[in-house]
Amino acid sequence: MFKEKYGQQGTKDFRRLERLHQKRARLRNHLRFCLRCRDENITPTSLQLKTSIRTQTAQNIIERAQRALLKERIRNVITKQRRVEDELERGHLDLKRNYKLDKQMEELIKGHMMEKQEQEFIKVKERHIKKLNRLINKKKRGEIQGNSTPNSWVCNISQYKLTEAEESILKKGLNFAVTPKEIPYDEFIVATELACQQITDEGKKAELRNNVVGILKNSQIQHSNITKEEQSAMTALSKNEQIIILPADKGRTTVVMDREKYKQQMKQMLEDKNTYEILKKDPTENIKKNMKKLLKPLHEKGKITEKMYKHWIPTANITPRIYGTPKIHKQNTPLRPIVDSIGTPTYNMAKDISRIISPLLGNTDQHCKNSIELAKELKEITIEDNDILISHDVTSLFTKTPTQKTIDIVVNRIRQDKTLHKRTNLTADDIAQLIGLVANSTYFTYDNTIYKQLEGFAMGNPLSATLCEFFMEDLEQKAIATAPPNCKIKLWKRYVDDILEIIPKGQTETLTQHLNNIDDTGNIKFTYELETEGSIAFMDMKITRQTDGTLNINTYRKPTHTDQYLLWTSEHPTIHKMSVIRTLYHRANIITEERDRKQEDKHIQHALKTCRYPTWAINKGKRQTKTERKEQPKQRTRNPERQEPKPVITLPYIRGITEKITATKKQQHKHTTDRKD
């Protein structure tokens, strides 16, 4: 009809306008598709890049480039849309003017054009939906690849039913770092100024400042490592007063408990009048006064430096708080009490005192540094047919260790230490006073009530583990020296309160009774485990006796072990994640026997892939471990001209930004560390 009335040129202009409407439909769909890809953190197939370089830096470059290309495509589509809208407006005006269209024909043409546009829109929309679903499903498959055992990563023992998104965010672990929403400019600037204070050259100061400012101006926050649904779920969980979220006592499981049940168990535990008592007043202020009274003369006499004095003198009124970690591997899920002492008046001093006295520990033949060192030693041992492998464990070591007796042991050891003056100007009496102040500050708050632990040391205080170690070393020396003749101890290796022994068969009860009688306070009691079918589990090792008397060592994983490590997608430095890989392979290379190493390698790979570690990273970490084994450890020599260690500047970790600033600051000879809160 149009051709008959307006001729060939009119039809040509009509068809051109029709094509523009169809193009408008395609562009609108294309823009929606690109925006959805951006929001879902998906790269369209046509923009996906590849590289043969298998490093994290290369992967980051690819991700940034793909993201930039998608943004550019969105900008380009919007520009094209505007151009088409202008052309359509002109085309309709030209058609109306050139062919003198009446109102009826104009409406008829407009209706036809919109019909064609809608048909094209629906056709393209269906195609884009299919493409988007394929990309989303491909991404999800990648996220869950190898993820066959993460159900153990979350244990929900509450009445509350978790949503899919809530369970997903909890499975990432309590150490998972979420990509921040904005760059913490203030923290980077403060860290830069601290670095500048260590530089004397004004030119280098200006250069460092300019470099950091340039990096911050040209940087953007990376796309979030959690979905919008997970972000909403995280907010909802934090506001849910019905439940409480805690780390399991053992393993890496995240536990969800009913808040009321948790409170009942905590109250029941704190009602033990033999262990805890309620205080009428918070002693924090008195402890601060006592600390100042004790530290001021030490500072005036030059026994502690100005820097140490300021570090030890408490400023904040933070009261230690107690919480319980659920023992999900035990019936009724009892709680282990942990006292959070970070930021409390004695915390900094306790850490430094621990550092001063720790060199006196671990120098006995019975000391076990870690499973790797123990495995090396056990491979050189043979066991007789009439001997048995057993292990002993102390019941509630921290809360049962006698306080004053332990302090006396520490002071006695310090008095005999001829190297104390190299570590501190404090005398044994000074240290005894400081330890006494810390040891007697075993108070905490729970549910607006102040409690005091009546005996032992608080688990969570940085000095507690060190003091318990002094007590255990003293106890084990007495136990070995006075052991009954028929309990000839052929091997005694202790890690904290776990002891591995080889003794004659039939003497386990005798030795256990002997150990339980060593401590004259009667607080310290031991339990034991015997080898089963020639094997015993100790630390993370399974020790099995062979027919020739040698011991076979393999990796042992407790029933509570979940194979959950720091997720690759967590906002942590790549060097931390590579360290996870190297640690697992280093332990496997030392502990696991050669014939079992292939199976252990498969287990490690599966665990790491479950934690989203890419194959290239796993292979690289494995190669680095092999290289470390071949190379001899280098002896570090201290530069005699360097009296002070290089200052450490702590930076917040923001992927893609911290790495650049770290490189810049290293050029100014400043040590930097990445902080992950």
CORKAGI-V314822 format. One record per backbone hydrogen bond with DSSP energy under -1.0 kcal/mol. NH is the residue of the N-H (numbers start at 1). CO is the residue of the C=O. E is the energy in kcal/mol with one decimal. If there is no record, write none. Layout:
BEGIN
nh->NH co->CO e->E
nh->NH co->CO e->E
END
This chain:
BEGIN
nh->5 co->1 e->-1.7
nh->6 co->2 e->-3.0
nh->7 co->3 e->-2.0
nh->11 co->7 e->-2.0
nh->12 co->8 e->-2.3
nh->13 co->9 e->-2.4
nh->14 co->10 e->-2.3
nh->15 co->11 e->-2.9
nh->16 co->12 e->-2.0
nh->17 co->13 e->-2.0
nh->18 co->14 e->-2.1
nh->19 co->15 e->-2.4
nh->20 co->16 e->-1.9
nh->21 co->17 e->-1.8
nh->22 co->18 e->-1.9
nh->23 co->19 e->-2.4
nh->24 co->20 e->-2.4
nh->25 co->21 e->-1.8
nh->26 co->22 e->-2.1
nh->27 co->23 e->-2.8
nh->28 co->24 e->-2.3
nh->29 co->25 e->-2.0
nh->30 co->26 e->-2.7
nh->31 co->27 e->-2.6
nh->32 co->28 e->-2.1
nh->33 co->29 e->-2.7
nh->34 co->30 e->-2.4
nh->35 co->31 e->-2.5
nh->36 co->32 e->-2.4
nh->37 co->33 e->-2.3
nh->38 co->34 e->-2.3
nh->39 co->35 e->-2.5
nh->40 co->36 e->-2.4
nh->42 co->37 e->-3.2
nh->47 co->44 e->-1.9
nh->48 co->45 e->-1.2
nh->55 co->53 e->-1.0
nh->59 co->55 e->-2.1
nh->60 co->56 e->-2.6
nh->61 co->57 e->-2.3
nh->62 co->58 e->-2.4
nh->63 co->59 e->-2.5
nh->64 co->60 e->-2.5
nh->65 co->61 e->-2.7
nh->66 co->62 e->-2.8
nh->67 co->63 e->-2.2
nh->68 co->64 e->-2.5
nh->69 co->65 e->-2.6
nh->70 co->66 e->-2.2
nh->71 co->67 e->-2.2
nh->72 co->68 e->-2.4
nh->73 co->69 e->-2.5
nh->74 co->70 e->-2.4
nh->75 co->71 e->-2.4
nh->76 co->72 e->-2.6
nh->77 co->73 e->-2.8
nh->78 co->74 e->-2.2
nh->79 co->75 e->-2.1
nh->80 co->76 e->-2.4
nh->81 co->77 e->-2.6
nh->82 co->78 e->-2.2
nh->83 co->79 e->-2.0
nh->84 co->80 e->-2.6
nh->85 co->81 e->-2.6
nh->86 co->82 e->-2.2
nh->87 co->83 e->-2.3
nh->88 co->84 e->-2.9
nh->89 co->85 e->-2.3
nh->90 co->86 e->-2.4
nh->91 co->87 e->-2.9
nh->92 co->88 e->-2.5
nh->93 co->89 e->-1.7
nh->94 co->90 e->-3.1
nh->95 co->91 e->-2.5
nh->96 co->92 e->-2.1
nh->97 co->93 e->-2.7
nh->98 co->94 e->-3.4
nh->99 co->95 e->-1.6
nh->101 co->96 e->-1.3
nh->106 co->102 e->-2.5
nh->107 co->103 e->-2.1
nh->108 co->104 e->-2.1
nh->109 co->105 e->-2.8
nh->110 co->106 e->-2.2
nh->111 co->107 e->-2.4
nh->112 co->108 e->-2.1
nh->113 co->109 e->-2.7
nh->114 co->110 e->-2.4
nh->115 co->111 e->-1.9
nh->116 co->112 e->-2.3
nh->117 co->113 e->-2.6
nh->118 co->114 e->-2.4
nh->119 co->115 e->-2.3
nh->120 co->116 e->-2.3
nh->121 co->117 e->-2.5
nh->122 co->118 e->-2.5
nh->123 co->119 e->-2.1
nh->124 co->120 e->-2.6
nh->125 co->121 e->-2.6
nh->126 co->122 e->-2.2
nh->127 co->123 e->-1.5
nh->128 co->124 e->-2.6
nh->129 co->125 e->-2.5
nh->130 co->126 e->-1.9
nh->131 co->127 e->-2.0
nh->132 co->128 e->-2.9
nh->133 co->129 e->-2.7
nh->134 co->130 e->-2.2
nh->135 co->131 e->-2.2
nh->136 co->132 e->-2.7
nh->137 co->133 e->-2.8
nh->138 co->134 e->-2.2
nh->139 co->135 e->-2.2
nh->140 co->136 e->-2.6
nh->141 co->137 e->-2.6
nh->142 co->138 e->-1.8
nh->143 co->139 e->-1.9
nh->144 co->140 e->-2.0
nh->147 co->144 e->-2.6
nh->148 co->146 e->-1.4
nh->152 co->149 e->-1.1
nh->153 co->150 e->-1.8
nh->155 co->254 e->-2.9
nh->157 co->256 e->-2.3
nh->167 co->163 e->-2.5
nh->168 co->164 e->-2.0
nh->169 co->165 e->-2.2
nh->170 co->166 e->-1.9
nh->171 co->167 e->-2.0
nh->173 co->170 e->-1.7
nh->176 co->173 e->-1.3
nh->185 co->183 e->-2.1
nh->188 co->184 e->-1.7
nh->189 co->185 e->-2.5
nh->190 co->186 e->-2.7
nh->191 co->187 e->-2.3
nh->192 co->188 e->-2.1
nh->193 co->189 e->-2.4
nh->194 co->190 e->-2.2
nh->195 co->191 e->-1.8
nh->196 co->192 e->-2.3
nh->197 co->193 e->-1.6
nh->198 co->195 e->-1.2
nh->199 co->196 e->-1.5
nh->205 co->201 e->-1.9
nh->206 co->202 e->-2.3
nh->207 co->203 e->-2.2
nh->208 co->204 e->-2.6
nh->209 co->205 e->-2.5
nh->210 co->206 e->-2.6
nh->211 co->207 e->-2.4
nh->212 co->208 e->-2.4
nh->213 co->209 e->-2.7
nh->214 co->210 e->-2.5
nh->215 co->211 e->-2.2
nh->216 co->212 e->-2.6
nh->217 co->213 e->-2.4
nh->218 co->214 e->-1.6
nh->231 co->227 e->-2.3
nh->232 co->228 e->-2.4
nh->233 co->229 e->-2.3
nh->234 co->230 e->-2.5
nh->235 co->231 e->-1.9
nh->236 co->232 e->-2.4
nh->237 co->233 e->-2.7
nh->238 co->234 e->-1.9
nh->239 co->235 e->-1.1
nh->244 co->257 e->-2.3
nh->246 co->255 e->-2.6
nh->248 co->253 e->-2.6
nh->249 co->326 e->-2.9
nh->254 co->153 e->-2.8
nh->255 co->246 e->-3.4
nh->256 co->155 e->-2.6
nh->257 co->244 e->-2.6
nh->259 co->242 e->-2.2
nh->262 co->258 e->-2.4
nh->263 co->259 e->-2.5
nh->264 co->260 e->-2.3
nh->265 co->261 e->-2.3
nh->266 co->262 e->-2.4
nh->267 co->263 e->-2.8
nh->268 co->264 e->-2.5
nh->269 co->265 e->-2.1
nh->270 co->266 e->-2.4
nh->271 co->267 e->-1.0
nh->272 co->269 e->-1.3
nh->273 co->271 e->-1.1
nh->275 co->272 e->-1.5
nh->276 co->272 e->-2.7
nh->277 co->452 e->-1.8
nh->279 co->450 e->-2.8
nh->287 co->283 e->-2.5
nh->288 co->284 e->-2.2
nh->289 co->285 e->-2.0
nh->290 co->286 e->-2.6
nh->291 co->287 e->-2.4
nh->292 co->288 e->-2.3
nh->293 co->289 e->-2.4
nh->294 co->290 e->-1.9
nh->295 co->291 e->-3.1
nh->296 co->292 e->-2.2
nh->299 co->295 e->-2.3
nh->300 co->296 e->-2.5
nh->301 co->297 e->-2.0
nh->302 co->299 e->-1.3
nh->303 co->298 e->-2.4
nh->304 co->298 e->-1.1
nh->309 co->305 e->-2.7
nh->310 co->306 e->-2.3
nh->311 co->307 e->-1.8
nh->312 co->308 e->-2.4
nh->313 co->309 e->-2.5
nh->321 co->340 e->-1.5
nh->322 co->445 e->-1.7
nh->323 co->338 e->-2.5
nh->325 co->336 e->-2.1
nh->327 co->334 e->-3.2
nh->328 co->326 e->-1.3
nh->330 co->327 e->-1.9
nh->333 co->330 e->-1.6
nh->336 co->325 e->-2.1
nh->338 co->323 e->-3.0
nh->339 co->459 e->-3.4
nh->340 co->321 e->-3.3
nh->344 co->341 e->-2.2
nh->347 co->344 e->-1.5
nh->350 co->346 e->-2.8
nh->351 co->347 e->-2.1
nh->352 co->348 e->-1.9
nh->353 co->349 e->-2.7
nh->354 co->350 e->-2.2
nh->355 co->351 e->-1.7
nh->356 co->352 e->-1.9
nh->357 co->353 e->-2.2
nh->358 co->354 e->-1.8
nh->360 co->357 e->-1.6
nh->361 co->358 e->-2.5
nh->368 co->494 e->-2.0
nh->374 co->370 e->-2.0
nh->375 co->371 e->-2.6
nh->376 co->372 e->-1.6
nh->377 co->373 e->-1.6
nh->378 co->374 e->-2.8
nh->379 co->375 e->-1.6
nh->380 co->377 e->-1.4
nh->381 co->378 e->-1.6
nh->383 co->549 e->-2.7
nh->387 co->384 e->-1.5
nh->388 co->503 e->-2.8
nh->390 co->501 e->-2.3
nh->391 co->529 e->-2.1
nh->392 co->499 e->-2.2
nh->393 co->527 e->-2.3
nh->394 co->497 e->-1.2
nh->395 co->525 e->-2.6
nh->400 co->396 e->-1.4
nh->401 co->397 e->-1.7
nh->406 co->402 e->-1.7
nh->407 co->403 e->-2.3
nh->408 co->404 e->-2.4
nh->409 co->405 e->-1.9
nh->410 co->406 e->-2.5
nh->411 co->407 e->-2.7
nh->412 co->408 e->-2.3
nh->413 co->409 e->-2.1
nh->414 co->410 e->-2.5
nh->415 co->411 e->-2.4
nh->416 co->412 e->-1.1
nh->417 co->414 e->-1.2
nh->422 co->419 e->-1.5
nh->423 co->420 e->-1.6
nh->424 co->420 e->-2.0
nh->431 co->427 e->-2.4
nh->432 co->428 e->-2.3
nh->433 co->429 e->-2.1
nh->434 co->430 e->-2.2
nh->435 co->431 e->-3.0
nh->436 co->432 e->-2.4
nh->437 co->433 e->-2.0
nh->438 co->434 e->-2.0
nh->439 co->435 e->-3.5
nh->440 co->436 e->-1.8
nh->441 co->438 e->-1.6
nh->443 co->441 e->-1.1
nh->444 co->451 e->-2.3
nh->445 co->320 e->-2.3
nh->446 co->449 e->-2.6
nh->449 co->446 e->-1.3
nh->451 co->444 e->-3.1
nh->452 co->277 e->-2.5
nh->453 co->442 e->-3.6
nh->454 co->275 e->-3.4
nh->457 co->398 e->-3.5
nh->461 co->458 e->-1.7
nh->464 co->461 e->-1.1
nh->467 co->463 e->-2.3
nh->468 co->464 e->-2.6
nh->469 co->465 e->-1.7
nh->470 co->466 e->-1.8
nh->471 co->467 e->-2.0
nh->472 co->468 e->-2.5
nh->473 co->469 e->-2.3
nh->474 co->470 e->-2.0
nh->475 co->471 e->-2.6
nh->476 co->472 e->-2.7
nh->477 co->473 e->-1.8
nh->478 co->474 e->-1.8
nh->479 co->475 e->-2.6
nh->480 co->476 e->-2.6
nh->481 co->477 e->-2.1
nh->482 co->478 e->-1.8
nh->487 co->484 e->-2.1
nh->490 co->502 e->-2.8
nh->491 co->502 e->-1.1
nh->493 co->500 e->-2.5
nh->494 co->366 e->-3.0
nh->495 co->498 e->-3.1
nh->498 co->495 e->-2.3
nh->499 co->392 e->-2.8
nh->500 co->493 e->-3.2
nh->501 co->390 e->-2.9
nh->502 co->491 e->-1.5
nh->503 co->388 e->-1.8
nh->505 co->386 e->-2.8
nh->507 co->504 e->-1.3
nh->511 co->507 e->-2.5
nh->512 co->508 e->-2.6
nh->513 co->509 e->-2.5
nh->514 co->510 e->-2.0
nh->515 co->511 e->-2.6
nh->516 co->512 e->-2.2
nh->518 co->515 e->-1.1
nh->522 co->519 e->-1.4
nh->527 co->393 e->-2.5
nh->529 co->391 e->-2.2
nh->531 co->389 e->-1.5
nh->532 co->535 e->-3.5
nh->535 co->532 e->-1.5
nh->536 co->543 e->-2.1
nh->538 co->541 e->-2.5
nh->541 co->538 e->-2.1
nh->542 co->554 e->-3.1
nh->543 co->536 e->-2.9
nh->544 co->552 e->-2.7
nh->545 co->534 e->-2.6
nh->546 co->550 e->-2.9
nh->549 co->546 e->-1.8
nh->552 co->544 e->-3.8
nh->554 co->542 e->-1.7
nh->556 co->540 e->-2.6
nh->561 co->558 e->-2.1
nh->568 co->611 e->-2.4
nh->570 co->567 e->-1.5
nh->571 co->177 e->-2.5
nh->572 co->570 e->-2.6
nh->576 co->573 e->-1.1
nh->577 co->573 e->-1.2
nh->578 co->574 e->-2.7
nh->579 co->575 e->-1.5
nh->580 co->576 e->-1.2
nh->581 co->577 e->-1.5
nh->582 co->578 e->-2.4
nh->583 co->579 e->-2.5
nh->584 co->580 e->-2.0
nh->585 co->581 e->-2.2
nh->586 co->582 e->-2.9
nh->587 co->583 e->-2.3
nh->588 co->584 e->-2.0
nh->589 co->585 e->-2.5
nh->590 co->586 e->-1.5
nh->591 co->587 e->-3.2
nh->592 co->588 e->-1.5
nh->593 co->553 e->-1.0
nh->596 co->593 e->-1.3
nh->597 co->594 e->-1.1
nh->600 co->596 e->-1.8
nh->601 co->597 e->-2.6
nh->602 co->598 e->-1.9
nh->603 co->599 e->-1.9
nh->604 co->600 e->-2.6
nh->605 co->601 e->-2.5
nh->606 co->602 e->-2.4
nh->607 co->603 e->-2.5
nh->608 co->604 e->-2.7
nh->609 co->605 e->-2.5
nh->610 co->606 e->-2.0
nh->611 co->607 e->-1.3
nh->612 co->609 e->-1.7
nh->613 co->608 e->-2.7
nh->618 co->614 e->-2.0
nh->619 co->615 e->-2.7
nh->620 co->616 e->-2.1
nh->621 co->617 e->-2.6
nh->622 co->618 e->-2.1
nh->623 co->619 e->-2.3
nh->624 co->620 e->-2.5
nh->625 co->621 e->-1.8
nh->626 co->622 e->-1.8
nh->627 co->623 e->-2.3
nh->628 co->624 e->-2.3
nh->629 co->625 e->-1.6
nh->630 co->626 e->-1.6
nh->631 co->627 e->-2.3
nh->642 co->639 e->-1.5
nh->643 co->641 e->-1.0
nh->649 co->671 e->-3.2
nh->651 co->673 e->-2.8
nh->653 co->675 e->-1.7
nh->657 co->654 e->-2.3
nh->658 co->654 e->-2.4
nh->661 co->657 e->-2.3
nh->662 co->658 e->-2.9
nh->663 co->659 e->-2.0
nh->664 co->660 e->-2.0
nh->665 co->661 e->-2.8
nh->666 co->662 e->-2.2
nh->667 co->663 e->-1.1
nh->668 co->665 e->-1.0
nh->669 co->666 e->-1.8
nh->670 co->665 e->-1.5
nh->671 co->647 e->-1.5
nh->673 co->649 e->-2.1
nh->675 co->651 e->-3.1
END
